[in-house]
Every structure is written in structure tokens, then in C-alpha cells.
Amino acid sequence: MAAHSPSPEIFWVIGPDTHVGKTTIAAALIRSLNRQGCPAVGFKPFGGFLLQEAVEFGAGQVTRSGCEICGGDAEHLTSASPLTPPSMMDVVGPLYMLSYPVYGRPVLMRIGSRTLGNVRYLYHDHARTLLERSDVVELLCGIGVPLAAMEATTFGFLDAPTLARGAHAAAYDRLLAAGPRAVVVEGASNYLPIWKAGVVNHVLLVTGEAVTCYARINLEVPFSPELKMTQSIFHHLKAAPRPVRVPMTLAPPEGREDTALVIIERTLEQAGLPARQRH
């Protein structure tokens, strides 16, 4: 195991909404940094997806990683770095909520990871009836969720810090033990990452139309009690000197990763990153 990097560069990829390309851009950034000789890993402190979406990756993802209740975005970030094998998928994404039937109505949650031996599975009180349905039970068993080990409680998206005490810090420390010189943290639209790791060196704002890079902003992430993204972060971004803006182009699914890599490499070049590795 590699020694800890004393102070890895932190890139924070944020966006104003879901499905604007944050994960695709974050994964491309991880790949690009590694290709340039800057070992990088991804980190998604908080993730969520619909119960129905579990059908899409389901048992195949569990077979590849051994991780249950883990969205496709954590898999993309994990596979983008040679430092994070598939078994670390639930370290890259240490907390995931499943919602049903719509976002914002969480029914299940995984906290922690099998790798770290601190995994917990929770289900919401209002999901008791749902968990009695044979189709739901079959789906959850198919993706390896240990129903017998699940704990009943009441929670929402904003309760995650209380429910996941220490889980994020343990996951982040495990990622640092892999020896990265950069950590790419993907945010979650209107919610700040539930994570604190000092200063964020660079912010990439992904809107679906463009990637705007605020290099060397050295931002101390502002948290509000409700973990909602505060207006102060946008104040900081507006005050940043000469951000780099690169338009995003539409691409079919089979060409999306290559297109994102071109966008990111153009962004890094114009922003003069990764500068630390050039010294």
C-alpha cells in the first residue's frame, strides 16, 4: 500500500442539477490526470438513485465489485482510476440512498463499505410495506442486499451526516492511503458533498452547456446547517480570477467518454493544470 500523499490537490466537480454531465466530466478528469502522470482517484461522498434503476446494473455490478446499493456514477469514478479496483466502489461512494417511486423519497440506504468493515444497511419506516412485495424482495436479493441485516429508521437526504458518522472520513482516509496526488470529488447538484477535507484547490462547474474551471481558487467549502449549497460559494466563484470556460458538445453514448476527455484536456490546458506536478 502506498504512503499517504501529504496534501493531494482537490478538484471539486459541481453542477446546478442532476444529469448535466458531472460524473462523465469527473471520470474524464480522473483519467486525464492519471495519463499526465498525476495519480488521481474519485470520491462521491453522497449518491442516490431510484430503486427502478437498480435493475439496470443490479447483479452484474455486484459481481464486478462485491458492493451492494452502489450507483453507476460510483462505478464510473472507480473504473477511471488505476488506484481504485472494483472492490473499492463502495469506498469511492461511501453512502448511497435508493428512492422510490421518485427522487426525494428515500427507502433504503447503504453507509460504509465492505472493504472497511463498517457497512450498514437502513430502510425507512415508510418502506415496510414496500419490502413485503415479492418483486422488490426478488430485486434486492438479486443485487445482494442482506435484507435480514437491515435496520429500520427514519431518514432523509439531509440526515446523512448524522447517520454516517465517521463513514466518510474512513473512506476518504482509505483513498488517501492509495497515494493519490489528486482527489476528484463529485458534488451532488444542490447539495454540498457531505465531507470535509480542508481546502478545495480547483472547482469545475458543469452545466450541460459548458465546463467552467476555477483553478487555484483554494476554497474553504461553505456548509450551511441544512447542507444546502449556500450562495456564498457562487460569490466565491464570481470573484475568482479569469475562469476558463470550455463548451460541452453533445455525443452519442458510445462516444461520450472520448468527447468528455477532449473537453477536460482542453480545460486543463487552458487553466494551466496540473501545475503542481510540473514543478
JOMOLIN-V533517 format. One record per residue. RES is the residue in three letters. SS is DSSP state (H for helix, E for strand, L for the rest). PHI is phi in degrees with one decimal (* if undefined). D_FIRST is the distance of its C-alpha to the first C-alpha in Angstrom with 1 decimal. Layout:
BEGIN
RES,SS,PHI,D_FIRST + RES,SS,PHI,D_FIRST
END
This chain:
BEGIN
MET,L,*,0.0 + ALA,L,-73.5,3.8 + ALA,L,-72.4,6.6 + HIS,L,-62.2,9.1 + SER,L,-75.4,11.9 + PRO,L,-63.4,15.0 + SER,L,-155.6,17.3 + PRO,L,-65.8,16.5 + GLU,E,-64.7,19.8 + ILE,E,-112.8,21.0 + PHE,E,-104.1,23.2 + TRP,E,-113.9,25.3 + VAL,E,-99.3,27.2 + ILE,E,-124.2,30.2 + GLY,E,-160.4,33.5 + PRO,L,-80.0,36.9 + ASP,L,-162.2,36.7 + THR,L,-81.8,35.0 + HIS,L,59.0,35.1 + VAL,L,-107.5,35.4 + GLY,L,106.9,32.3 + LYS,H,-59.4,29.6 + THR,H,-65.6,27.0 + THR,H,-62.4,28.1 + ILE,H,-69.6,28.0 + ALA,H,-62.1,24.6 + ALA,H,-64.6,23.1 + ALA,H,-64.9,24.9 + LEU,H,-64.8,23.6 + ILE,H,-60.7,19.9 + ARG,H,-62.6,20.9 + SER,H,-65.3,22.9 + LEU,H,-61.5,20.4 + ASN,H,-64.1,17.8 + ARG,H,-64.7,20.8 + GLN,L,-87.6,21.7 + GLY,L,87.2,18.5 + CYS,L,-110.7,17.3 + PRO,L,-56.0,14.0 + ALA,E,-135.4,15.2 + VAL,E,-129.4,14.7 + GLY,E,-101.6,17.6 + PHE,E,-150.9,18.6 + LYS,L,-120.9,21.9 + PRO,L,-60.0,22.5 + PHE,L,-140.3,25.7 + GLY,E,-141.9,27.1 + GLY,E,-155.4,30.2 + PHE,E,-155.8,32.2 + LEU,E,-81.9,35.4 + LEU,H,-55.9,35.7 + GLN,H,-62.3,37.5 + GLU,H,-70.5,34.6 + ALA,H,-61.2,32.6 + VAL,H,-64.9,34.9 + GLU,H,-67.8,33.6 + PHE,H,-111.5,30.0 + GLY,H,33.1,30.4 + ALA,H,-63.2,29.4 + GLY,H,-61.2,28.0 + GLN,H,-66.6,25.2 + VAL,H,-62.6,24.5 + THR,H,-62.3,24.4 + ARG,H,-71.7,21.9 + SER,H,-120.1,19.5 + GLY,L,77.2,20.7 + CYS,L,-108.0,21.3 + GLU,L,-97.5,24.8 + ILE,L,48.6,26.7 + CYS,L,-142.6,24.6 + GLY,L,-73.0,26.5 + GLY,H,-64.1,26.5 + ASP,H,-67.1,25.4 + ALA,H,-63.4,22.0 + GLU,H,-65.4,21.7 + HIS,H,-63.3,22.7 + LEU,H,-66.2,20.2 + THR,H,-64.2,17.3 + SER,H,-71.2,18.6 + ALA,L,-76.0,19.1 + SER,L,-118.7,15.5 + PRO,L,-70.8,13.3 + LEU,L,-84.4,10.3 + THR,L,-121.9,11.9 + PRO,L,-67.4,13.0 + PRO,H,-54.0,16.3 + SER,H,-66.2,15.1 + MET,H,-97.4,13.8 + MET,H,-59.1,17.4 + ASP,H,-85.2,18.4 + VAL,H,-91.0,15.6 + VAL,H,-61.5,16.8 + GLY,L,-122.0,20.3 + PRO,L,-77.0,20.3 + LEU,E,-144.0,24.1 + TYR,E,-134.9,26.6 + MET,E,-112.9,30.4 + LEU,E,-104.0,32.8 + SER,E,-112.4,36.3 + TYR,L,-160.3,39.6 + PRO,L,-88.4,42.0 + VAL,L,-131.6,41.1 + TYR,L,-60.4,38.4 + GLY,L,92.9,38.8 + ARG,L,-121.6,39.7 + PRO,E,-69.4,36.5 + VAL,E,-122.3,36.7 + LEU,E,-135.3,33.2 + MET,E,-147.8,29.8 + ARG,E,-111.9,26.3 + ILE,E,-122.3,24.2 + GLY,L,82.5,20.6 + SER,L,-144.9,18.4 + ARG,L,-65.3,18.0 + THR,L,-57.5,14.2 + LEU,L,-90.8,14.7 + GLY,L,70.4,17.8 + ASN,L,-124.1,20.1 + VAL,L,-75.5,22.0 + ARG,E,-134.1,25.8 + TYR,E,-124.6,28.6 + LEU,E,-120.9,31.7 + TYR,E,-131.5,35.0 + HIS,E,-75.9,37.8 + ASP,H,-54.3,41.1 + HIS,H,-75.6,43.0 + ALA,H,-96.0,40.9 + ARG,L,-57.3,42.4 + THR,L,-65.4,45.1 + LEU,H,-59.6,42.7 + LEU,H,-75.2,40.6 + GLU,H,-92.5,43.7 + ARG,L,-76.2,44.3 + SER,H,-64.1,43.6 + ASP,H,-67.8,42.3 + VAL,H,-69.9,39.7 + VAL,H,-60.8,38.7 + GLU,H,-62.7,38.4 + LEU,H,-63.5,36.2 + LEU,H,-66.4,33.8 + CYS,H,-65.2,33.6 + GLY,H,-66.6,33.0 + ILE,L,-102.7,29.9 + GLY,L,83.0,28.6 + VAL,L,-71.4,29.6 + PRO,L,-78.1,30.2 + LEU,H,-57.1,33.6 + ALA,H,-68.2,34.3 + ALA,H,-95.7,31.3 + MET,L,-77.7,32.4 + GLU,E,-105.7,33.7 + ALA,E,-87.7,36.9 + THR,E,-161.9,37.1 + THR,L,-120.4,38.4 + PHE,L,-154.6,36.2 + GLY,L,-137.5,36.3 + PHE,H,-59.2,34.0 + LEU,H,-84.0,34.4 + ASP,H,-87.7,33.6 + ALA,H,-55.7,29.9 + PRO,H,-60.5,28.8 + THR,H,-70.5,30.7 + LEU,H,-76.3,29.6 + ALA,L,-112.3,25.8 + ARG,L,-55.5,25.5 + GLY,L,84.0,21.9 + ALA,H,-66.6,20.6 + HIS,H,-68.5,20.1 + ALA,H,-63.7,18.5 + ALA,H,-64.9,15.9 + ALA,H,-66.1,15.2 + TYR,H,-64.0,15.0 + ASP,H,-62.7,12.7 + ARG,H,-65.7,10.2 + LEU,H,-65.8,10.8 + LEU,H,-64.3,10.3 + ALA,L,-65.7,6.8 + ALA,L,-77.7,6.3 + GLY,L,81.9,8.1 + PRO,L,-74.3,11.5 + ARG,L,-101.5,14.6 + ALA,E,-149.5,16.8 + VAL,E,-123.1,17.1 + VAL,E,-100.9,20.1 + VAL,E,-100.9,21.8 + GLU,E,-96.0,24.6 + GLY,L,-77.9,27.5 + ALA,E,-135.2,30.0 + SER,L,44.5,33.5 + ASN,L,-78.8,35.6 + TYR,E,-110.0,32.9 + LEU,L,-68.2,30.4 + PRO,L,-59.2,26.8 + ILE,L,-86.5,26.3 + TRP,L,-171.3,23.6 + LYS,L,-134.8,23.6 + ALA,L,-142.6,21.2 + GLY,L,84.2,23.6 + VAL,E,-91.6,25.2 + VAL,E,-88.7,25.2 + ASN,L,-76.2,25.6 + HIS,E,-138.6,27.0 + VAL,E,-117.8,28.9 + LEU,E,-115.8,29.9 + LEU,E,-95.7,32.9 + VAL,E,-108.0,33.5 + THR,L,-113.0,37.0 + GLY,L,96.7,37.5 + GLU,L,-98.6,39.9 + ALA,E,-157.6,37.6 + VAL,E,-110.6,34.2 + THR,E,-111.0,34.8 + CYS,E,-104.1,32.2 + TYR,E,-104.3,32.5 + ALA,L,-78.6,30.3 + ARG,L,55.5,29.4 + ILE,L,-77.0,31.2 + ASN,L,47.2,28.8 + LEU,E,-91.7,30.0 + GLU,E,-88.0,29.6 + VAL,L,-58.9,29.7 + PRO,L,-81.8,33.0 + PHE,L,-107.7,32.9 + SER,L,-102.0,36.2 + PRO,L,-57.1,36.7 + GLU,L,-92.5,37.0 + LEU,L,65.8,33.9 + LYS,E,-73.4,36.2 + MET,L,-65.0,35.5 + THR,L,-85.0,37.8 + GLN,H,-66.0,40.2 + SER,H,-62.5,38.7 + ILE,H,-66.1,35.8 + PHE,H,-70.0,38.3 + HIS,H,-63.4,40.2 + HIS,H,-63.0,37.1 + LEU,H,-65.9,36.7 + LYS,H,-65.1,40.4 + ALA,L,-86.1,40.2 + ALA,L,-69.3,37.3 + PRO,L,-74.9,38.5 + ARG,L,40.9,39.1 + PRO,L,-67.1,36.7 + VAL,E,-98.8,36.1 + ARG,E,-120.0,37.5 + VAL,E,-120.5,37.0 + PRO,E,-62.4,39.0 + MET,L,-94.1,37.4 + THR,L,-115.0,39.1 + LEU,L,-74.7,39.7 + ALA,L,-148.8,38.2 + PRO,L,-66.8,38.5 + PRO,H,-50.9,35.5 + GLU,H,-70.2,34.6 + GLY,H,-113.3,34.5 + ARG,H,-66.3,33.0 + GLU,H,-66.7,29.5 + ASP,H,-64.5,30.8 + THR,H,-64.0,33.3 + ALA,H,-63.3,30.7 + LEU,H,-64.5,28.7 + VAL,H,-62.8,31.9 + ILE,H,-61.9,32.6 + ILE,H,-66.7,29.2 + GLU,H,-66.3,29.2 + ARG,H,-67.6,32.8 + THR,H,-64.4,31.9 + LEU,H,-63.4,29.0 + GLU,H,-62.7,31.3 + GLN,H,-68.0,34.2 + ALA,H,-86.7,32.1 + GLY,L,72.0,30.6 + LEU,L,-114.5,27.0 + PRO,L,-85.9,24.2 + ALA,L,-65.3,26.0 + ARG,H,-59.1,23.2 + GLN,H,-73.9,21.5 + ARG,H,-86.6,24.9 + HIS,L,-72.6,25.4
END
